[in-house]
Amino acid sequence: MAGDTFAGGWPRYVVWIEALWRGEVGTVLSGIEERQQVLGMPEPTDGPTHPRMGRAEARGYFENQRERMRYAEYRRAGLPITTSHVESTIKQMNHRVKGSRPFTVGLLSFLLPSLRLTILLVICQQPSG
């Protein structure tokens, strides 16, 4: 928790993460605004890692993303609330396409697009090992 000790910041973090889990972004924004009042607004001499800058950036992020942070609603609908599934799939596909043979990617670039797609589909159907 920027600008605070671990002991002082951790309880605030727990409140905020639980609020986000429930989809209560306003709670987090109120907390960020309270901390911003304690720290003050960013000054021209503040570097990018200064706590005032971090608070200002976090506030902007939560304000801009507020409508997308309906996590409780997403969970009720059975939707994932993380990108780790997609990232893992991409990593697996990259490993299968590239494998331990560096020439595979170069070889695929010379093939016709429809043949490349067919090869990729076959590779993706192989079970993970």
N, CA, C and O atoms as CSV, one atom per row, in Angstrom:
chain,resi,resn,atom,element,x,y,z
A,1,MET,N,N,0.853,-1.164,0.000
A,1,MET,CA,C,0.000,0.000,0.000
A,1,MET,C,C,0.900,1.228,0.000
A,1,MET,O,O,1.496,1.586,1.016
A,2,ALA,N,N,0.979,1.840,-1.122
A,2,ALA,CA,C,1.891,2.969,-1.323
A,2,ALA,C,C,1.718,4.037,-0.251
A,2,ALA,O,O,0.603,4.445,0.073
A,3,GLY,N,N,2.838,4.473,0.283
A,3,GLY,CA,C,2.830,5.548,1.266
A,3,GLY,C,C,2.425,5.109,2.657
A,3,GLY,O,O,2.111,5.961,3.488
A,4,ASP,N,N,2.419,3.827,2.945
A,4,ASP,CA,C,2.027,3.329,4.258
A,4,ASP,C,C,2.861,2.094,4.575
A,4,ASP,O,O,3.479,1.501,3.691
A,5,THR,N,N,2.869,1.720,5.847
A,5,THR,CA,C,3.558,0.503,6.240
A,5,THR,C,C,2.701,-0.700,5.863
A,5,THR,O,O,1.516,-0.560,5.558
A,6,PHE,N,N,3.303,-1.865,5.886
A,6,PHE,CA,C,2.541,-3.080,5.614
A,6,PHE,C,C,1.410,-3.236,6.625
A,6,PHE,O,O,0.274,-3.534,6.256
A,7,ALA,N,N,1.728,-3.031,7.904
A,7,ALA,CA,C,0.724,-3.190,8.962
A,7,ALA,C,C,-0.426,-2.195,8.787
A,7,ALA,O,O,-1.575,-2.514,9.093
A,8,GLY,N,N,-0.125,-1.011,8.305
A,8,GLY,CA,C,-1.172,-0.014,8.102
A,8,GLY,C,C,-1.941,-0.231,6.812
A,8,GLY,O,O,-3.141,0.038,6.746
A,9,GLY,N,N,-1.256,-0.716,5.787
A,9,GLY,CA,C,-1.889,-0.863,4.478
A,9,GLY,C,C,-2.642,-2.159,4.273
A,9,GLY,O,O,-3.628,-2.194,3.537
A,10,TRP,N,N,-2.187,-3.236,4.920
A,10,TRP,CA,C,-2.801,-4.547,4.687
A,10,TRP,C,C,-4.297,-4.581,5.004
A,10,TRP,O,O,-5.066,-5.082,4.184
A,11,PRO,N,N,-4.740,-4.075,6.149
A,11,PRO,CA,C,-6.186,-4.115,6.426
A,11,PRO,C,C,-7.002,-3.364,5.365
A,11,PRO,O,O,-8.104,-3.783,5.010
A,12,ARG,N,N,-6.463,-2.275,4.874
A,12,ARG,CA,C,-7.132,-1.509,3.816
A,12,ARG,C,C,-7.196,-2.337,2.536
A,12,ARG,O,O,-8.224,-2.359,1.859
A,13,TYR,N,N,-6.106,-3.015,2.206
A,13,TYR,CA,C,-6.073,-3.867,1.024
A,13,TYR,C,C,-7.144,-4.954,1.111
A,13,TYR,O,O,-7.845,-5.216,0.134
A,14,VAL,N,N,-7.270,-5.582,2.275
A,14,VAL,CA,C,-8.254,-6.652,2.450
A,14,VAL,C,C,-9.666,-6.108,2.230
A,14,VAL,O,O,-10.477,-6.749,1.562
A,15,VAL,N,N,-9.963,-4.942,2.782
A,15,VAL,CA,C,-11.290,-4.328,2.596
A,15,VAL,C,C,-11.532,-4.068,1.118
A,15,VAL,O,O,-12.617,-4.344,0.606
A,16,TRP,N,N,-10.522,-3.535,0.429
A,16,TRP,CA,C,-10.689,-3.184,-0.984
A,16,TRP,C,C,-10.849,-4.418,-1.858
A,16,TRP,O,O,-11.697,-4.426,-2.751
A,17,ILE,N,N,-10.061,-5.457,-1.628
A,17,ILE,CA,C,-10.147,-6.646,-2.481
A,17,ILE,C,C,-11.474,-7.359,-2.253
A,17,ILE,O,O,-12.051,-7.901,-3.196
A,18,GLU,N,N,-11.963,-7.367,-1.019
A,18,GLU,CA,C,-13.273,-7.959,-0.755
A,18,GLU,C,C,-14.381,-7.141,-1.414
A,18,GLU,O,O,-15.353,-7.703,-1.921
A,19,ALA,N,N,-14.239,-5.822,-1.409
A,19,ALA,CA,C,-15.222,-4.958,-2.069
A,19,ALA,C,C,-15.224,-5.211,-3.577
A,19,ALA,O,O,-16.287,-5.277,-4.195
A,20,LEU,N,N,-14.046,-5.352,-4.164
A,20,LEU,CA,C,-13.976,-5.645,-5.599
A,20,LEU,C,C,-14.618,-6.986,-5.905
A,20,LEU,O,O,-15.318,-7.120,-6.909
A,21,TRP,N,N,-14.393,-7.973,-5.063
A,21,TRP,CA,C,-14.970,-9.302,-5.256
A,21,TRP,C,C,-16.498,-9.212,-5.297
A,21,TRP,O,O,-17.152,-9.946,-6.038
A,22,ARG,N,N,-17.052,-8.305,-4.497
A,22,ARG,CA,C,-18.506,-8.100,-4.482
A,22,ARG,C,C,-18.961,-7.149,-5.586
A,22,ARG,O,O,-20.161,-6.951,-5.777
A,23,GLY,N,N,-18.006,-6.557,-6.318
A,23,GLY,CA,C,-18.346,-5.622,-7.388
A,23,GLY,C,C,-18.575,-4.209,-6.901
A,23,GLY,O,O,-19.193,-3.409,-7.604
A,24,GLU,N,N,-18.089,-3.880,-5.707
A,24,GLU,CA,C,-18.290,-2.560,-5.108
A,24,GLU,C,C,-17.083,-1.662,-5.371
A,24,GLU,O,O,-16.293,-1.397,-4.465
A,25,VAL,N,N,-16.944,-1.205,-6.586
A,25,VAL,CA,C,-15.801,-0.372,-6.981
A,25,VAL,C,C,-15.835,0.965,-6.249
A,25,VAL,O,O,-14.788,1.545,-5.961
A,26,GLY,N,N,-17.029,1.452,-5.950
A,26,GLY,CA,C,-17.157,2.722,-5.241
A,26,GLY,C,C,-16.448,2.716,-3.899
A,26,GLY,O,O,-15.888,3.733,-3.489
A,27,THR,N,N,-16.466,1.580,-3.211
A,27,THR,CA,C,-15.769,1.454,-1.928
A,27,THR,C,C,-14.271,1.659,-2.117
A,27,THR,O,O,-13.619,2.338,-1.324
A,28,VAL,N,N,-13.743,1.070,-3.168
A,28,VAL,CA,C,-12.313,1.205,-3.453
A,28,VAL,C,C,-11.987,2.645,-3.832
A,28,VAL,O,O,-10.998,3.208,-3.363
A,29,LEU,N,N,-12.814,3.235,-4.676
A,29,LEU,CA,C,-12.578,4.630,-5.074
A,29,LEU,C,C,-12.620,5.569,-3.875
A,29,LEU,O,O,-11.804,6.485,-3.774
A,30,SER,N,N,-13.568,5.347,-2.964
A,30,SER,CA,C,-13.642,6.184,-1.754
A,30,SER,C,C,-12.376,6.035,-0.922
A,30,SER,O,O,-11.840,7.017,-0.410
A,31,GLY,N,N,-11.903,4.800,-0.791
A,31,GLY,CA,C,-10.675,4.556,-0.038
A,31,GLY,C,C,-9.469,5.207,-0.679
A,31,GLY,O,O,-8.619,5.770,0.012
A,32,ILE,N,N,-9.389,5.134,-2.001
A,32,ILE,CA,C,-8.269,5.773,-2.713
A,32,ILE,C,C,-8.328,7.281,-2.526
A,32,ILE,O,O,-7.296,7.918,-2.316
A,33,GLU,N,N,-9.518,7.858,-2.598
A,33,GLU,CA,C,-9.657,9.305,-2.402
A,33,GLU,C,C,-9.253,9.720,-0.989
A,33,GLU,O,O,-8.614,10.756,-0.808
A,34,GLU,N,N,-9.622,8.917,0.016
A,34,GLU,CA,C,-9.219,9.214,1.395
A,34,GLU,C,C,-7.701,9.201,1.526
A,34,GLU,O,O,-7.116,10.099,2.131
A,35,ARG,N,N,-7.060,8.169,0.950
A,35,ARG,CA,C,-5.591,8.091,1.002
A,35,ARG,C,C,-4.954,9.228,0.226
A,35,ARG,O,O,-3.909,9.742,0.625
A,36,GLN,N,N,-5.574,9.629,-0.888
A,36,GLN,CA,C,-5.031,10.731,-1.684
A,36,GLN,C,C,-5.059,12.022,-0.872
A,36,GLN,O,O,-4.156,12.850,-0.989
A,37,GLN,N,N,-6.095,12.196,-0.049
A,37,GLN,CA,C,-6.160,13.390,0.806
A,37,GLN,C,C,-5.043,13.386,1.840
A,37,GLN,O,O,-4.491,14.437,2.167
A,38,VAL,N,N,-4.709,12.204,2.358
A,38,VAL,CA,C,-3.624,12.091,3.333
A,38,VAL,C,C,-2.280,12.381,2.661
A,38,VAL,O,O,-1.453,13.114,3.203
A,39,LEU,N,N,-2.072,11.805,1.490
A,39,LEU,CA,C,-0.788,11.939,0.782
A,39,LEU,C,C,-0.659,13.254,0.044
A,39,LEU,O,O,0.449,13.755,-0.145
A,40,GLY,N,N,-1.784,13.822,-0.377
A,40,GLY,CA,C,-1.765,15.023,-1.201
A,40,GLY,C,C,-1.794,14.658,-2.678
A,40,GLY,O,O,-1.585,13.506,-3.057
A,41,MET,N,N,-2.051,15.646,-3.485
A,41,MET,CA,C,-2.087,15.449,-4.932
A,41,MET,C,C,-0.665,15.358,-5.471
A,41,MET,O,O,0.262,15.897,-4.865
A,42,PRO,N,N,-0.481,14.676,-6.615
A,42,PRO,CA,C,0.859,14.573,-7.201
A,42,PRO,C,C,1.444,15.951,-7.484
A,42,PRO,O,O,0.739,16.881,-7.877
A,43,GLU,N,N,2.732,16.051,-7.277
A,43,GLU,CA,C,3.455,17.299,-7.534
A,43,GLU,C,C,4.380,17.100,-8.730
A,43,GLU,O,O,4.762,15.970,-9.034
A,44,PRO,N,N,4.738,18.175,-9.405
A,44,PRO,CA,C,5.603,18.057,-10.597
A,44,PRO,C,C,6.935,17.363,-10.322
A,44,PRO,O,O,7.522,16.770,-11.227
A,45,THR,N,N,7.411,17.432,-9.092
A,45,THR,CA,C,8.707,16.814,-8.771
A,45,THR,C,C,8.590,15.334,-8.401
A,45,THR,O,O,9.605,14.660,-8.228
A,46,ASP,N,N,7.360,14.824,-8.277
A,46,ASP,CA,C,7.165,13.411,-7.931
A,46,ASP,C,C,7.583,12.521,-9.100
A,46,ASP,O,O,7.199,12.751,-10.247
A,47,GLY,N,N,8.372,11.508,-8.780
A,47,GLY,CA,C,8.747,10.530,-9.794
A,47,GLY,C,C,7.612,9.539,-10.022
A,47,GLY,O,O,6.617,9.555,-9.297
A,48,PRO,N,N,7.755,8.678,-11.025
A,48,PRO,CA,C,6.680,7.739,-11.363
A,48,PRO,C,C,6.371,6.720,-10.264
A,48,PRO,O,O,5.283,6.144,-10.255
A,49,THR,N,N,7.311,6.486,-9.332
A,49,THR,CA,C,7.068,5.513,-8.268
A,49,THR,C,C,6.640,6.165,-6.953
A,49,THR,O,O,6.478,5.479,-5.944
A,50,HIS,N,N,6.460,7.459,-6.962
A,50,HIS,CA,C,6.046,8.159,-5.742
A,50,HIS,C,C,4.625,7.733,-5.367
A,50,HIS,O,O,3.779,7.582,-6.249
A,51,PRO,N,N,4.347,7.535,-4.072
A,51,PRO,CA,C,3.005,7.106,-3.646
A,51,PRO,C,C,1.873,8.000,-4.156
A,51,PRO,O,O,0.787,7.505,-4.460
A,52,ARG,N,N,2.112,9.302,-4.251
A,52,ARG,CA,C,1.048,10.190,-4.759
A,52,ARG,C,C,0.720,9.866,-6.210
A,52,ARG,O,O,-0.441,9.909,-6.617
A,53,MET,N,N,1.746,9.543,-6.984
A,53,MET,CA,C,1.522,9.189,-8.395
A,53,MET,C,C,0.760,7.869,-8.496
A,53,MET,O,O,-0.153,7.728,-9.309
A,54,GLY,N,N,1.146,6.912,-7.665
A,54,GLY,CA,C,0.464,5.616,-7.670
A,54,GLY,C,C,-1.005,5.752,-7.338
A,54,GLY,O,O,-1.848,5.124,-7.978
A,55,ARG,N,N,-1.319,6.562,-6.349
A,55,ARG,CA,C,-2.722,6.779,-5.970
A,55,ARG,C,C,-3.494,7.441,-7.093
A,55,ARG,O,O,-4.620,7.047,-7.395
A,56,ALA,N,N,-2.898,8.438,-7.708
A,56,ALA,CA,C,-3.589,9.144,-8.795
A,56,ALA,C,C,-3.841,8.207,-9.977
A,56,ALA,O,O,-4.918,8.233,-10.572
A,57,GLU,N,N,-2.851,7.382,-10.316
A,57,GLU,CA,C,-3.020,6.429,-11.416
A,57,GLU,C,C,-4.074,5.377,-11.086
A,57,GLU,O,O,-4.889,5.017,-11.935
A,58,ALA,N,N,-4.051,4.888,-9.847
A,58,ALA,CA,C,-5.035,3.884,-9.434
A,58,ALA,C,C,-6.445,4.469,-9.489
A,58,ALA,O,O,-7.381,3.819,-9.956
A,59,ARG,N,N,-6.580,5.681,-9.016
A,59,ARG,CA,C,-7.902,6.333,-9.041
A,59,ARG,C,C,-8.409,6.441,-10.476
A,59,ARG,O,O,-9.564,6.118,-10.752
A,60,GLY,N,N,-7.556,6.891,-11.383
A,60,GLY,CA,C,-7.941,7.008,-12.791
A,60,GLY,C,C,-8.321,5.663,-13.381
A,60,GLY,O,O,-9.295,5.557,-14.127
A,61,TYR,N,N,-7.548,4.632,-13.044
A,61,TYR,CA,C,-7.827,3.293,-13.570
A,61,TYR,C,C,-9.202,2.809,-13.104
A,61,TYR,O,O,-10.018,2.369,-13.914
A,62,PHE,N,N,-9.454,2.893,-11.802
A,62,PHE,CA,C,-10.730,2.400,-11.277
A,62,PHE,C,C,-11.911,3.212,-11.794
A,62,PHE,O,O,-12.985,2.662,-12.037
A,63,GLU,N,N,-11.718,4.514,-11.964
A,63,GLU,CA,C,-12.798,5.331,-12.525
A,63,GLU,C,C,-13.076,4.931,-13.972
A,63,GLU,O,O,-14.234,4.814,-14.373
A,64,ASN,N,N,-12.029,4.725,-14.746
A,64,ASN,CA,C,-12.193,4.383,-16.168
A,64,ASN,C,C,-12.711,2.968,-16.391
A,64,ASN,O,O,-13.404,2.714,-17.376
A,65,GLN,N,N,-12.387,2.046,-15.494
A,65,GLN,CA,C,-12.763,0.640,-15.662
A,65,GLN,C,C,-13.974,0.232,-14.826
A,65,GLN,O,O,-14.367,-0.935,-14.829
A,66,ARG,N,N,-14.553,1.167,-14.127
A,66,ARG,CA,C,-15.635,0.871,-13.181
A,66,ARG,C,C,-16.752,0.018,-13.784
A,66,ARG,O,O,-17.204,-0.943,-13.161
A,67,GLU,N,N,-17.187,0.359,-14.968
A,67,GLU,CA,C,-18.292,-0.375,-15.601
A,67,GLU,C,C,-17.911,-1.805,-15.975
A,67,GLU,O,O,-18.784,-2.656,-16.141
A,68,ARG,N,N,-16.629,-2.069,-16.107
A,68,ARG,CA,C,-16.175,-3.420,-16.469
A,68,ARG,C,C,-15.921,-4.300,-15.250
A,68,ARG,O,O,-15.732,-5.508,-15.390
A,69,MET,N,N,-15.916,-3.716,-14.073
A,69,MET,CA,C,-15.555,-4.440,-12.859
A,69,MET,C,C,-16.782,-4.962,-12.119
A,69,MET,O,O,-16.923,-4.764,-10.912
A,70,ARG,N,N,-17.646,-5.613,-12.837
A,70,ARG,CA,C,-18.859,-6.178,-12.231
A,70,ARG,C,C,-18.605,-7.664,-11.928
A,70,ARG,O,O,-19.300,-8.546,-12.430
A,71,TYR,N,N,-17.600,-7.906,-11.101
A,71,TYR,CA,C,-17.120,-9.263,-10.873
A,71,TYR,C,C,-18.170,-10.182,-10.267
A,71,TYR,O,O,-18.279,-11.339,-10.675
A,72,ALA,N,N,-18.941,-9.698,-9.307
A,72,ALA,CA,C,-19.980,-10.543,-8.696
A,72,ALA,C,C,-20.998,-10.968,-9.757
A,72,ALA,O,O,-21.441,-12.116,-9.778
A,73,GLU,N,N,-21.360,-10.043,-10.624
A,73,GLU,CA,C,-22.306,-10.348,-11.714
A,73,GLU,C,C,-21.702,-11.369,-12.676
A,73,GLU,O,O,-22.385,-12.296,-13.110
A,74,TYR,N,N,-20.434,-11.200,-13.004
A,74,TYR,CA,C,-19.763,-12.125,-13.922
A,74,TYR,C,C,-19.707,-13.536,-13.315
A,74,TYR,O,O,-19.945,-14.525,-14.008
A,75,ARG,N,N,-19.391,-13.617,-12.022
A,75,ARG,CA,C,-19.319,-14.930,-11.385
A,75,ARG,C,C,-20.689,-15.602,-11.361
A,75,ARG,O,O,-20.792,-16.806,-11.598
A,76,ARG,N,N,-21.748,-14.828,-11.074
A,76,ARG,CA,C,-23.104,-15.408,-11.079
A,76,ARG,C,C,-23.457,-15.959,-12.455
A,76,ARG,O,O,-24.179,-16.950,-12.565
A,77,ALA,N,N,-22.949,-15.318,-13.503
A,77,ALA,CA,C,-23.220,-15.765,-14.870
A,77,ALA,C,C,-22.294,-16.907,-15.292
A,77,ALA,O,O,-22.425,-17.445,-16.392
A,78,GLY,N,N,-21.353,-17.274,-14.409
A,78,GLY,CA,C,-20.438,-18.368,-14.718
A,78,GLY,C,C,-19.285,-17.959,-15.616
A,78,GLY,O,O,-18.625,-18.813,-16.209
A,79,LEU,N,N,-19.036,-16.664,-15.722
A,79,LEU,CA,C,-17.956,-16.177,-16.577
A,79,LEU,C,C,-16.642,-16.105,-15.804
A,79,LEU,O,O,-16.650,-15.866,-14.596
A,80,PRO,N,N,-15.521,-16.307,-16.479
A,80,PRO,CA,C,-14.232,-16.182,-15.791
A,80,PRO,C,C,-13.950,-14.712,-15.487
A,80,PRO,O,O,-14.351,-13.830,-16.247
A,81,ILE,N,N,-13.272,-14.456,-14.395
A,81,ILE,CA,C,-12.919,-13.069,-14.060
A,81,ILE,C,C,-11.410,-12.860,-14.100
A,81,ILE,O,O,-10.888,-11.891,-13.549
A,82,THR,N,N,-10.731,-13.767,-14.749
A,82,THR,CA,C,-9.281,-13.664,-14.885
A,82,THR,C,C,-8.892,-14.053,-16.310
A,82,THR,O,O,-9.641,-14.746,-16.998
A,83,THR,N,N,-7.736,-13.611,-16.737
A,83,THR,CA,C,-7.266,-13.952,-18.085
A,83,THR,C,C,-6.292,-15.122,-18.065
A,83,THR,O,O,-5.745,-15.491,-19.104
A,84,SER,N,N,-6.073,-15.705,-16.898
A,84,SER,CA,C,-5.063,-16.764,-16.800
A,84,SER,C,C,-5.386,-17.953,-17.701
A,84,SER,O,O,-4.475,-18.609,-18.206
A,85,HIS,N,N,-6.679,-18.238,-17.908
A,85,HIS,CA,C,-7.052,-19.353,-18.789
A,85,HIS,C,C,-6.576,-19.095,-20.220
A,85,HIS,O,O,-6.024,-19.979,-20.876
A,86,VAL,N,N,-6.798,-17.877,-20.683
A,86,VAL,CA,C,-6.402,-17.511,-22.048
A,86,VAL,C,C,-4.885,-17.497,-22.160
A,86,VAL,O,O,-4.328,-18.014,-23.128
A,87,GLU,N,N,-4.216,-16.910,-21.177
A,87,GLU,CA,C,-2.758,-16.844,-21.211
A,87,GLU,C,C,-2.138,-18.233,-21.225
A,87,GLU,O,O,-1.160,-18.471,-21.934
A,88,SER,N,N,-2.697,-19.144,-20.452
A,88,SER,CA,C,-2.196,-20.510,-20.414
A,88,SER,C,C,-2.387,-21.201,-21.767
A,88,SER,O,O,-1.497,-21.906,-22.242
A,89,THR,N,N,-3.543,-20.996,-22.374
A,89,THR,CA,C,-3.814,-21.597,-23.686
A,89,THR,C,C,-2.844,-21.070,-24.737
A,89,THR,O,O,-2.328,-21.835,-25.552
A,90,ILE,N,N,-2.599,-19.770,-24.716
A,90,ILE,CA,C,-1.664,-19.176,-25.677
A,90,ILE,C,C,-0.270,-19.752,-25.485
A,90,ILE,O,O,0.423,-20.064,-26.453
A,91,LYS,N,N,0.135,-19.890,-24.228
A,91,LYS,CA,C,1.453,-20.458,-23.949
A,91,LYS,C,C,1.553,-21.893,-24.470
A,91,LYS,O,O,2.566,-22.271,-25.060
A,92,GLN,N,N,0.496,-22.697,-24.250
A,92,GLN,CA,C,0.499,-24.073,-24.740
A,92,GLN,C,C,0.552,-24.118,-26.263
A,92,GLN,O,O,1.276,-24.931,-26.838
A,93,MET,N,N,-0.209,-23.250,-26.911
A,93,MET,CA,C,-0.198,-23.228,-28.382
A,93,MET,C,C,1.174,-22.823,-28.906
A,93,MET,O,O,1.678,-23.418,-29.858
A,94,ASN,N,N,1.777,-21.817,-28.288
A,94,ASN,CA,C,3.111,-21.401,-28.711
A,94,ASN,C,C,4.109,-22.538,-28.571
A,94,ASN,O,O,4.948,-22.753,-29.446
A,95,HIS,N,N,4.013,-23.263,-27.466
A,95,HIS,CA,C,4.930,-24.382,-27.264
A,95,HIS,C,C,4.711,-25.467,-28.319
A,95,HIS,O,O,5.668,-26.048,-28.829
A,96,ARG,N,N,3.454,-25.731,-28.638
A,96,ARG,CA,C,3.159,-26.774,-29.624
A,96,ARG,C,C,3.579,-26.355,-31.028
A,96,ARG,O,O,4.067,-27.175,-31.806
A,97,VAL,N,N,3.388,-25.077,-31.351
A,97,VAL,CA,C,3.752,-24.602,-32.689
A,97,VAL,C,C,5.264,-24.508,-32.821
A,97,VAL,O,O,5.839,-24.971,-33.807
A,98,LYS,N,N,5.902,-23.912,-31.832
A,98,LYS,CA,C,7.346,-23.708,-31.912
A,98,LYS,C,C,8.100,-24.968,-31.501
A,98,LYS,O,O,9.101,-25.339,-32.114
A,99,GLY,N,N,7.604,-25.610,-30.465
A,99,GLY,CA,C,8.253,-26.828,-29.994
A,99,GLY,C,C,9.727,-26.621,-29.708
A,99,GLY,O,O,10.155,-25.518,-29.367
A,100,SER,N,N,10.490,-27.670,-29.848
A,100,SER,CA,C,11.934,-27.558,-29.635
A,100,SER,C,C,12.656,-27.411,-30.967
A,100,SER,O,O,13.885,-27.448,-31.024
A,101,ARG,N,N,11.893,-27.246,-32.025
A,101,ARG,CA,C,12.473,-27.120,-33.359
A,101,ARG,C,C,12.289,-25.687,-33.852
A,101,ARG,O,O,11.191,-25.332,-34.281
A,102,PRO,N,N,13.329,-24.855,-33.802
A,102,PRO,CA,C,13.203,-23.456,-34.189
A,102,PRO,C,C,12.790,-23.254,-35.648
A,102,PRO,O,O,12.231,-22.213,-35.993
A,103,PHE,N,N,13.060,-24.233,-36.499
A,103,PHE,CA,C,12.749,-24.055,-37.920
A,103,PHE,C,C,11.253,-24.163,-38.203
A,103,PHE,O,O,10.815,-23.796,-39.294
A,104,THR,N,N,10.456,-24.655,-37.252
A,104,THR,CA,C,9.032,-24.880,-37.488
A,104,THR,C,C,8.322,-23.590,-37.863
A,104,THR,O,O,7.530,-23.582,-38.805
A,105,VAL,N,N,8.582,-22.503,-37.152
A,105,VAL,CA,C,7.912,-21.231,-37.430
A,105,VAL,C,C,8.291,-20.733,-38.818
A,105,VAL,O,O,7.433,-20.270,-39.569
A,106,GLY,N,N,9.564,-20.827,-39.159
A,106,GLY,CA,C,9.997,-20.405,-40.491
A,106,GLY,C,C,9.354,-21.250,-41.572
A,106,GLY,O,O,8.968,-20.736,-42.622
A,107,LEU,N,N,9.239,-22.527,-41.325
A,107,LEU,CA,C,8.609,-23.435,-42.276
A,107,LEU,C,C,7.142,-23.071,-42.470
A,107,LEU,O,O,6.656,-23.037,-43.600
A,108,LEU,N,N,6.433,-22.799,-41.372
A,108,LEU,CA,C,5.016,-22.453,-41.465
A,108,LEU,C,C,4.796,-21.163,-42.257
A,108,LEU,O,O,3.768,-21.018,-42.919
A,109,SER,N,N,5.735,-20.234,-42.200
A,109,SER,CA,C,5.540,-18.956,-42.897
A,109,SER,C,C,5.576,-19.127,-44.418
A,109,SER,O,O,5.046,-18.277,-45.134
A,110,PHE,N,N,6.181,-20.192,-44.927
A,110,PHE,CA,C,6.243,-20.408,-46.372
A,110,PHE,C,C,5.030,-21.155,-46.923
A,110,PHE,O,O,4.818,-21.178,-48.135
A,111,LEU,N,N,4.244,-21.756,-46.057
A,111,LEU,CA,C,3.099,-22.538,-46.508
A,111,LEU,C,C,1.906,-21.648,-46.819
A,111,LEU,O,O,1.836,-20.509,-46.357
A,112,LEU,N,N,0.988,-22.156,-47.584
A,112,LEU,CA,C,-0.240,-21.432,-47.874
A,112,LEU,C,C,-1.034,-21.226,-46.590
A,112,LEU,O,O,-0.991,-22.076,-45.701
A,113,PRO,N,N,-1.761,-20.113,-46.476
A,113,PRO,CA,C,-2.514,-19.848,-45.244
A,113,PRO,C,C,-3.452,-20.989,-44.844
A,113,PRO,O,O,-3.548,-21.306,-43.658
A,114,SER,N,N,-4.139,-21.606,-45.790
A,114,SER,CA,C,-5.067,-22.681,-45.432
A,114,SER,C,C,-4.320,-23.897,-44.897
A,114,SER,O,O,-4.809,-24.575,-43.993
A,115,LEU,N,N,-3.133,-24.181,-45.451
A,115,LEU,CA,C,-2.330,-25.306,-44.968
A,115,LEU,C,C,-1.762,-24.990,-43.577
A,115,LEU,O,O,-1.689,-25.866,-42.715
A,116,ARG,N,N,-1.363,-23.739,-43.371
A,116,ARG,CA,C,-0.874,-23.331,-42.043
A,116,ARG,C,C,-1.958,-23.549,-40.998
A,116,ARG,O,O,-1.694,-24.078,-39.918
A,117,LEU,N,N,-3.181,-23.139,-41.326
A,117,LEU,CA,C,-4.291,-23.296,-40.388
A,117,LEU,C,C,-4.524,-24.771,-40.076
A,117,LEU,O,O,-4.733,-25.141,-38.921
A,118,THR,N,N,-4.487,-25.601,-41.100
A,118,THR,CA,C,-4.686,-27.037,-40.897
A,118,THR,C,C,-3.613,-27.606,-39.969
A,118,THR,O,O,-3.921,-28.374,-39.058
A,119,ILE,N,N,-2.366,-27.232,-40.199
A,119,ILE,CA,C,-1.269,-27.721,-39.360
A,119,ILE,C,C,-1.452,-27.252,-37.918
A,119,ILE,O,O,-1.253,-28.029,-36.984
A,120,LEU,N,N,-1.832,-25.978,-37.732
A,120,LEU,CA,C,-2.049,-25.459,-36.386
A,120,LEU,C,C,-3.185,-26.200,-35.681
A,120,LEU,O,O,-3.092,-26.502,-34.491
A,121,LEU,N,N,-4.247,-26.488,-36.414
A,121,LEU,CA,C,-5.364,-27.219,-35.807
A,121,LEU,C,C,-4.955,-28.622,-35.389
A,121,LEU,O,O,-5.371,-29.104,-34.335
A,122,VAL,N,N,-4.146,-29.277,-36.205
A,122,VAL,CA,C,-3.663,-30.615,-35.858
A,122,VAL,C,C,-2.781,-30.536,-34.629
A,122,VAL,O,O,-2.910,-31.359,-33.723
A,123,ILE,N,N,-1.881,-29.555,-34.583
A,123,ILE,CA,C,-0.979,-29.407,-33.440
A,123,ILE,C,C,-1.789,-29.163,-32.164
A,123,ILE,O,O,-1.483,-29.728,-31.114
A,124,CYS,N,N,-2.822,-28.321,-32.258
A,124,CYS,CA,C,-3.632,-27.984,-31.078
A,124,CYS,C,C,-4.446,-29.171,-30.582
A,124,CYS,O,O,-4.811,-29.217,-29.407
A,125,GLN,N,N,-4.731,-30.112,-31.439
A,125,GLN,CA,C,-5.513,-31.285,-31.039
A,125,GLN,C,C,-4.665,-32.338,-30.332
A,125,GLN,O,O,-5.203,-33.253,-29.709
A,126,GLN,N,N,-3.354,-32.213,-30.425
A,126,GLN,CA,C,-2.483,-33.182,-29.757
A,126,GLN,C,C,-2.621,-33.033,-28.253
A,126,GLN,O,O,-2.682,-31.911,-27.752
A,127,PRO,N,N,-2.673,-34.135,-27.524
A,127,PRO,CA,C,-2.763,-34.032,-26.058
A,127,PRO,C,C,-1.486,-33.448,-25.471
A,127,PRO,O,O,-0.393,-33.637,-26.006
A,128,SER,N,N,-1.645,-32.740,-24.367
A,128,SER,CA,C,-0.481,-32.167,-23.688
A,128,SER,C,C,0.378,-33.290,-23.136
A,128,SER,O,O,-0.128,-34.319,-22.687
A,129,GLY,N,N,1.676,-33.077,-23.177
A,129,GLY,CA,C,2.568,-34.119,-22.662
A,129,GLY,C,C,3.393,-33.572,-21.619
A,129,GLY,O,O,4.218,-34.284,-21.047
